[in-house]
Amino acid sequence: MTEALLVSNAVLWVAVIALGVIAVALARQLGILYERIAPAGALVIDRGPGVGAAAPLFEMRDLLGRAVKLGGLRGDRKNTVLLFVSPSCPMCKKLLPIVRSILRSEPAAALVLASDGDEAEQRAFVRREKLEQFPYLLSRELGMAYQVGKLPYAVLIDADGVIRAKGLVNTREHFESLFVASEHGVGSLQDYLRAERA
């Protein structure tokens, strides 16, 4: 009886030690994986005006008739987030509540939405998504100036009218990366990570 108890106790200790070794090995592998997989920022498409360039100057009226100026100096010294969306883009609809949430924590940023297409469809989209508080521009020329090919696409323009970050924004992480990149003085999160590794 005593021998059986000693053997079972020895087997249990071997199992505990083996599990400890496995836990340490898994923790090490997670650390290596964390270092290799960098956070994904907004996907920068190298078309249109580049980061650091002056934003194209546009003065137009939004769907509600409000005057909107994009580019150039802003009197209120706020940054402008120009977000290209579409009523037919499911990712845009999912991103809008996230954008609202982030902008509440970024009081120095103003959101301007942009799209093109059928005006009645755009107005219905504004009502359905409750976007009346934000300027909503309907302009094909605006999308062409920034050479937007995929949606949702965002451009962060500082108060002096300079493009600080831009890219395809499909998630909260992508959208927030515009502000992070701007704060660090780089065009994208990927540029920042490359500089850190160098």
Helices and strands as residue ranges (DSSP letters): H 2-36, E 58-61, E 67-70, E 79-84, H 90-104, E 109-115, H 119-129, E 136-138, H 140-145, E 153-157, E 163-168, H 172-183, H 189-197
